[in-house]
Amino acid sequence: MGQSLASSRLWIVALVLLTYLAVASAVLLPYADVKGWTYPFLMAASTGFLALGLLTKPWQTTSDRWMFSGLMFCWLGDFFGPSNFALGAGLFLLAHVLFVIAFIMSGLNRRNTLWATLLTLPSLGILAWLLPQVEESMRVLVIAYTLVITVMVITAAGTRRLVFVGAVIFYISDIFVARWRFVDHDPINALICYPLYYTACLILAYSLFQSNATATSEKNPELA
Protein backbone atom coordinates (compact mmCIF):
# COMPACT_ATOMS: atom_id res chain seq x y z
CA MET A 1 0.00 0.00 0.00
CA GLY A 2 2.93 2.30 0.69
CA GLN A 3 4.08 1.89 -2.91
CA SER A 4 0.55 2.55 -4.13
CA LEU A 5 0.37 5.75 -2.10
CA ALA A 6 3.77 6.86 -3.37
CA SER A 7 2.78 6.26 -7.01
CA SER A 8 -0.42 8.27 -6.43
CA ARG A 9 1.36 11.21 -4.80
CA LEU A 10 1.35 13.45 -7.87
CA TRP A 11 -2.37 12.85 -8.36
CA ILE A 12 -3.00 13.66 -4.71
CA VAL A 13 -1.05 16.92 -4.88
CA ALA A 14 -2.74 17.89 -8.15
CA LEU A 15 -6.24 17.21 -6.81
CA VAL A 16 -5.56 19.13 -3.58
CA LEU A 17 -4.12 22.12 -5.43
CA LEU A 18 -6.95 22.19 -7.97
CA THR A 19 -9.52 21.90 -5.19
CA TYR A 20 -8.11 24.85 -3.28
CA LEU A 21 -7.70 26.88 -6.47
CA ALA A 22 -11.39 26.29 -7.21
CA VAL A 23 -12.36 27.21 -3.62
CA ALA A 24 -10.29 30.39 -3.71
CA SER A 25 -11.82 31.39 -7.03
CA ALA A 26 -15.34 30.68 -5.79
CA VAL A 27 -15.04 32.83 -2.66
CA LEU A 28 -12.84 35.64 -4.02
CA LEU A 29 -14.14 36.32 -7.54
CA PRO A 30 -17.47 37.79 -6.32
CA TYR A 31 -15.46 40.40 -4.38
CA ALA A 32 -13.85 41.38 -7.69
CA ASP A 33 -17.31 41.77 -9.28
CA VAL A 34 -16.82 38.57 -11.27
CA LYS A 35 -20.15 36.85 -10.70
CA GLY A 36 -21.78 33.71 -12.02
CA TRP A 37 -18.79 31.42 -11.49
CA THR A 38 -19.16 30.63 -7.79
CA TYR A 39 -21.28 27.51 -8.29
CA PRO A 40 -19.13 25.93 -11.07
CA PHE A 41 -15.96 26.50 -9.06
CA LEU A 42 -17.49 25.02 -5.91
CA MET A 43 -18.65 21.96 -7.84
CA ALA A 44 -15.16 21.60 -9.28
CA ALA A 45 -13.80 21.68 -5.74
CA SER A 46 -16.35 19.11 -4.60
CA THR A 47 -15.43 16.86 -7.49
CA GLY A 48 -11.82 17.23 -6.34
CA PHE A 49 -12.36 15.62 -2.95
CA LEU A 50 -14.60 12.96 -4.52
CA ALA A 51 -11.85 12.14 -7.03
CA LEU A 52 -9.32 11.91 -4.20
CA GLY A 53 -11.58 9.45 -2.41
CA LEU A 54 -11.99 7.43 -5.61
CA LEU A 55 -8.21 7.34 -5.99
CA THR A 56 -8.02 5.29 -2.77
CA LYS A 57 -10.10 2.46 -4.31
CA PRO A 58 -12.72 2.68 -1.52
CA TRP A 59 -14.60 -0.42 -2.67
CA GLN A 60 -12.01 -2.68 -0.99
CA THR A 61 -13.48 -2.63 2.53
CA THR A 62 -16.97 -2.20 3.94
CA SER A 63 -16.09 0.81 6.09
CA ASP A 64 -14.41 2.53 3.14
CA ARG A 65 -17.51 2.03 1.00
CA TRP A 66 -19.63 3.72 3.68
CA MET A 67 -17.09 6.55 3.98
CA PHE A 68 -16.97 7.14 0.25
CA SER A 69 -20.78 7.06 0.13
CA GLY A 70 -20.73 9.85 2.72
CA LEU A 71 -18.43 11.89 0.49
CA MET A 72 -20.79 11.28 -2.42
CA PHE A 73 -23.70 12.67 -0.41
CA CYS A 74 -21.56 15.71 0.43
CA TRP A 75 -21.08 16.19 -3.31
CA LEU A 76 -24.85 15.90 -3.81
CA GLY A 77 -25.40 18.40 -0.99
CA ASP A 78 -23.10 20.84 -2.79
CA PHE A 79 -24.95 20.22 -6.05
CA PHE A 80 -28.48 20.78 -4.76
CA GLY A 81 -27.81 23.01 -1.73
CA PRO A 82 -27.37 26.37 -3.48
CA SER A 83 -30.88 26.18 -4.96
CA ASN A 84 -32.58 24.39 -2.04
CA PHE A 85 -30.97 24.86 1.38
CA ALA A 86 -33.25 22.36 3.15
CA LEU A 87 -32.57 19.65 0.56
CA GLY A 88 -28.85 20.32 0.74
CA ALA A 89 -28.89 20.16 4.55
CA GLY A 90 -30.85 16.90 4.38
CA LEU A 91 -28.27 15.38 2.04
CA PHE A 92 -25.45 16.47 4.33
CA LEU A 93 -27.32 14.97 7.29
CA LEU A 94 -27.42 11.65 5.42
CA ALA A 95 -23.72 12.06 4.63
CA HIS A 96 -22.94 12.33 8.33
CA VAL A 97 -25.08 9.26 9.07
CA LEU A 98 -22.99 7.36 6.51
CA PHE A 99 -19.79 8.64 8.11
CA VAL A 100 -20.99 7.42 11.50
CA ILE A 101 -21.70 3.97 10.05
CA ALA A 102 -18.26 3.95 8.42
CA PHE A 103 -16.56 4.82 11.71
CA ILE A 104 -18.48 2.15 13.61
CA MET A 105 -17.72 -0.45 10.93
CA SER A 106 -14.00 0.34 11.15
CA GLY A 107 -14.03 -0.36 14.92
CA LEU A 108 -14.15 2.20 17.73
CA ASN A 109 -11.72 2.78 20.55
CA ARG A 110 -14.08 2.91 23.53
CA ARG A 111 -11.84 5.09 25.66
CA ASN A 112 -11.43 7.73 22.95
CA THR A 113 -15.14 7.63 22.21
CA LEU A 114 -15.94 8.19 25.88
CA TRP A 115 -13.73 11.22 26.37
CA ALA A 116 -14.95 12.65 23.06
CA THR A 117 -18.52 12.26 24.28
CA LEU A 118 -17.75 14.09 27.52
CA LEU A 119 -16.00 16.91 25.65
CA THR A 120 -18.40 17.20 22.71
CA LEU A 121 -21.87 16.96 24.25
CA PRO A 122 -21.64 20.44 25.85
CA SER A 123 -21.31 21.81 22.30
CA LEU A 124 -25.00 21.00 21.84
CA GLY A 125 -25.51 24.23 23.74
CA ILE A 126 -25.01 25.86 20.36
CA LEU A 127 -28.68 25.09 19.74
CA ALA A 128 -29.60 27.60 22.45
CA TRP A 129 -27.84 30.26 20.38
CA LEU A 130 -29.08 29.10 17.01
CA LEU A 131 -32.70 27.93 17.38
CA PRO A 132 -34.25 31.30 18.33
CA GLN A 133 -33.02 32.58 14.95
CA VAL A 134 -34.20 29.60 12.89
CA GLU A 135 -37.58 29.67 11.18
CA GLU A 136 -40.00 27.17 12.65
CA SER A 137 -40.17 25.06 9.49
CA MET A 138 -36.43 24.40 9.73
CA ARG A 139 -36.04 23.71 13.44
CA VAL A 140 -36.52 19.93 13.36
CA LEU A 141 -33.95 19.65 10.56
CA VAL A 142 -31.48 21.88 12.41
CA ILE A 143 -31.86 19.90 15.65
CA ALA A 144 -31.49 16.56 13.83
CA TYR A 145 -28.46 17.83 11.91
CA THR A 146 -26.76 19.12 15.04
CA LEU A 147 -27.32 15.84 16.89
CA VAL A 148 -26.06 13.73 13.97
CA ILE A 149 -22.93 15.77 13.31
CA THR A 150 -22.14 15.68 17.03
CA VAL A 151 -22.38 11.89 16.97
CA MET A 152 -20.19 11.95 13.87
CA VAL A 153 -17.45 13.80 15.76
CA ILE A 154 -17.76 11.47 18.76
CA THR A 155 -17.47 8.31 16.67
CA ALA A 156 -14.65 9.81 14.62
CA ALA A 157 -12.66 10.19 17.84
CA GLY A 158 -12.86 6.43 18.25
CA THR A 159 -11.14 5.79 14.91
CA ARG A 160 -7.94 7.43 13.65
CA ARG A 161 -6.54 10.80 14.62
CA LEU A 162 -6.66 12.10 11.05
CA VAL A 163 -10.34 11.20 10.76
CA PHE A 164 -11.09 12.97 14.04
CA VAL A 165 -9.31 16.12 12.84
CA GLY A 166 -11.36 16.08 9.65
CA ALA A 167 -14.59 15.59 11.60
CA VAL A 168 -13.86 18.49 13.95
CA ILE A 169 -13.03 20.81 11.05
CA PHE A 170 -16.28 19.75 9.37
CA TYR A 171 -18.18 20.59 12.56
CA ILE A 172 -16.60 24.04 12.78
CA SER A 173 -17.33 24.77 9.12
CA ASP A 174 -20.99 23.93 9.68
CA ILE A 175 -21.17 26.39 12.56
CA PHE A 176 -20.25 29.13 10.11
CA VAL A 177 -22.71 27.78 7.52
CA ALA A 178 -25.46 28.03 10.16
CA ARG A 179 -24.29 31.51 11.13
CA TRP A 180 -24.40 32.55 7.46
CA ARG A 181 -27.85 31.09 6.85
CA PHE A 182 -29.64 32.00 10.09
CA VAL A 183 -27.70 34.68 11.98
CA ASP A 184 -25.61 36.96 9.79
CA HIS A 185 -26.03 36.90 6.01
CA ASP A 186 -22.69 38.62 5.40
CA PRO A 187 -20.87 36.67 2.63
CA ILE A 188 -17.69 36.99 4.73
CA ASN A 189 -18.84 33.70 6.24
CA ALA A 190 -17.95 32.03 2.94
CA LEU A 191 -14.30 32.95 3.47
CA ILE A 192 -14.36 30.78 6.58
CA CYS A 193 -16.82 27.95 5.98
CA TYR A 194 -15.76 26.94 2.46
CA PRO A 195 -12.01 26.50 3.09
CA LEU A 196 -12.76 24.63 6.31
CA TYR A 197 -15.38 22.41 4.65
CA TYR A 198 -13.17 21.41 1.73
CA THR A 199 -10.23 20.84 4.05
CA ALA A 200 -12.40 18.48 6.09
CA CYS A 201 -13.59 16.55 3.03
CA LEU A 202 -10.06 16.27 1.64
CA ILE A 203 -8.83 14.95 5.00
CA LEU A 204 -11.63 12.38 5.20
CA ALA A 205 -10.96 11.30 1.62
CA TYR A 206 -7.21 11.07 2.24
CA SER A 207 -7.78 9.06 5.42
CA LEU A 208 -8.98 6.21 3.22
CA PHE A 209 -5.35 5.64 2.26
CA GLN A 210 -4.63 4.89 5.92
CA SER A 211 -7.62 2.57 6.07
CA ASN A 212 -6.43 0.65 3.01
CA ALA A 213 -2.91 0.41 4.41
CA THR A 214 -4.26 -1.07 7.64
CA ALA A 215 -6.43 -3.58 5.76
CA THR A 216 -3.50 -4.60 3.57
CA SER A 217 -1.18 -5.13 6.54
CA GLU A 218 -3.80 -7.27 8.26
CA LYS A 219 -4.24 -9.48 5.20
CA ASN A 220 -0.51 -9.60 4.44
CA PRO A 221 1.50 -9.14 7.67
CA GLU A 222 4.76 -9.55 5.77
CA LEU A 223 4.01 -6.29 3.90
CA ALA A 224 3.40 -4.27 7.08
C-alpha positions in Angstrom: 0.0 0.0 0.0 2.9 2.3 0.7 4.1 1.9 -2.9 0.5 2.6 -4.1 0.4 5.8 -2.1 3.8 6.9 -3.4 2.8 6.3 -7.0 -0.4 8.3 -6.4 1.4 11.2 -4.8 1.3 13.5 -7.9 -2.4 12.9 -8.4 -3.0 13.7 -4.7 -1.0 16.9 -4.9 -2.7 17.9 -8.1 -6.2 17.2 -6.8 -5.6 19.1 -3.6 -4.1 22.1 -5.4 -7.0 22.2 -8.0 -9.5 21.9 -5.2 -8.1 24.9 -3.3 -7.7 26.9 -6.5 -11.4 26.3 -7.2 -12.4 27.2 -3.6 -10.3 30.4 -3.7 -11.8 31.4 -7.0 -15.3 30.7 -5.8 -15.0 32.8 -2.7 -12.8 35.6 -4.0 -14.1 36.3 -7.5 -17.5 37.8 -6.3 -15.5 40.4 -4.4 -13.9 41.4 -7.7 -17.3 41.8 -9.3 -16.8 38.6 -11.3 -20.1 36.8 -10.7 -21.8 33.7 -12.0 -18.8 31.4 -11.5 -19.2 30.6 -7.8 -21.3 27.5 -8.3 -19.1 25.9 -11.1 -16.0 26.5 -9.1 -17.5 25.0 -5.9 -18.6 22.0 -7.8 -15.2 21.6 -9.3 -13.8 21.7 -5.7 -16.4 19.1 -4.6 -15.4 16.9 -7.5 -11.8 17.2 -6.3 -12.4 15.6 -3.0 -14.6 13.0 -4.5 -11.9 12.1 -7.0 -9.3 11.9 -4.2 -11.6 9.5 -2.4 -12.0 7.4 -5.6 -8.2 7.3 -6.0 -8.0 5.3 -2.8 -10.1 2.5 -4.3 -12.7 2.7 -1.5 -14.6 -0.4 -2.7 -12.0 -2.7 -1.0 -13.5 -2.6 2.5 -17.0 -2.2 3.9 -16.1 0.8 6.1 -14.4 2.5 3.1 -17.5 2.0 1.0 -19.6 3.7 3.7 -17.1 6.5 4.0 -17.0 7.1 0.3 -20.8 7.1 0.1 -20.7 9.9 2.7 -18.4 11.9 0.5 -20.8 11.3 -2.4 -23.7 12.7 -0.4 -21.6 15.7 0.4 -21.1 16.2 -3.3 -24.8 15.9 -3.8 -25.4 18.4 -1.0 -23.1 20.8 -2.8 -24.9 20.2 -6.1 -28.5 20.8 -4.8 -27.8 23.0 -1.7 -27.4 26.4 -3.5 -30.9 26.2 -5.0 -32.6 24.4 -2.0 -31.0 24.9 1.4 -33.3 22.4 3.1 -32.6 19.6 0.6 -28.9 20.3 0.7 -28.9 20.2 4.5 -30.9 16.9 4.4 -28.3 15.4 2.0 -25.5 16.5 4.3 -27.3 15.0 7.3 -27.4 11.7 5.4 -23.7 12.1 4.6 -22.9 12.3 8.3 -25.1 9.3 9.1 -23.0 7.4 6.5 -19.8 8.6 8.1 -21.0 7.4 11.5 -21.7 4.0 10.0 -18.3 4.0 8.4 -16.6 4.8 11.7 -18.5 2.1 13.6 -17.7 -0.4 10.9 -14.0 0.3 11.2 -14.0 -0.4 14.9 -14.2 2.2 17.7 -11.7 2.8 20.5 -14.1 2.9 23.5 -11.8 5.1 25.7 -11.4 7.7 23.0 -15.1 7.6 22.2 -15.9 8.2 25.9 -13.7 11.2 26.4 -15.0 12.7 23.1 -18.5 12.3 24.3 -17.7 14.1 27.5 -16.0 16.9 25.7 -18.4 17.2 22.7 -21.9 17.0 24.2 -21.6 20.4 25.8 -21.3 21.8 22.3 -25.0 21.0 21.8 -25.5 24.2 23.7 -25.0 25.9 20.4 -28.7 25.1 19.7 -29.6 27.6 22.4 -27.8 30.3 20.4 -29.1 29.1 17.0 -32.7 27.9 17.4 -34.2 31.3 18.3 -33.0 32.6 15.0 -34.2 29.6 12.9 -37.6 29.7 11.2 -40.0 27.2 12.7 -40.2 25.1 9.5 -36.4 24.4 9.7 -36.0 23.7 13.4 -36.5 19.9 13.4 -33.9 19.6 10.6 -31.5 21.9 12.4 -31.9 19.9 15.7 -31.5 16.6 13.8 -28.5 17.8 11.9 -26.8 19.1 15.0 -27.3 15.8 16.9 -26.1 13.7 14.0 -22.9 15.8 13.3 -22.1 15.7 17.0 -22.4 11.9 17.0 -20.2 12.0 13.9 -17.4 13.8 15.8 -17.8 11.5 18.8 -17.5 8.3 16.7 -14.6 9.8 14.6 -12.7 10.2 17.8 -12.9 6.4 18.2 -11.1 5.8 14.9 -7.9 7.4 13.6 -6.5 10.8 14.6 -6.7 12.1 11.1 -10.3 11.2 10.8 -11.1 13.0 14.0 -9.3 16.1 12.8 -11.4 16.1 9.6 -14.6 15.6 11.6 -13.9 18.5 14.0 -13.0 20.8 11.0 -16.3 19.8 9.4 -18.2 20.6 12.6 -16.6 24.0 12.8 -17.3 24.8 9.1 -21.0 23.9 9.7 -21.2 26.4 12.6 -20.3 29.1 10.1 -22.7 27.8 7.5 -25.5 28.0 10.2 -24.3 31.5 11.1 -24.4 32.6 7.5 -27.8 31.1 6.8 -29.6 32.0 10.1 -27.7 34.7 12.0 -25.6 37.0 9.8 -26.0 36.9 6.0 -22.7 38.6 5.4 -20.9 36.7 2.6 -17.7 37.0 4.7 -18.8 33.7 6.2 -18.0 32.0 2.9 -14.3 33.0 3.5 -14.4 30.8 6.6 -16.8 28.0 6.0 -15.8 26.9 2.5 -12.0 26.5 3.1 -12.8 24.6 6.3 -15.4 22.4 4.7 -13.2 21.4 1.7 -10.2 20.8 4.1 -12.4 18.5 6.1 -13.6 16.5 3.0 -10.1 16.3 1.6 -8.8 15.0 5.0 -11.6 12.4 5.2 -11.0 11.3 1.6 -7.2 11.1 2.2 -7.8 9.1 5.4 -9.0 6.2 3.2 -5.4 5.6 2.3 -4.6 4.9 5.9 -7.6 2.6 6.1 -6.4 0.6 3.0 -2.9 0.4 4.4 -4.3 -1.1 7.6 -6.4 -3.6 5.8 -3.5 -4.6 3.6 -1.2 -5.1 6.5 -3.8 -7.3 8.3 -4.2 -9.5 5.2 -0.5 -9.6 4.4 1.5 -9.1 7.7 4.8 -9.6 5.8 4.0 -6.3 3.9 3.4 -4.3 7.1 
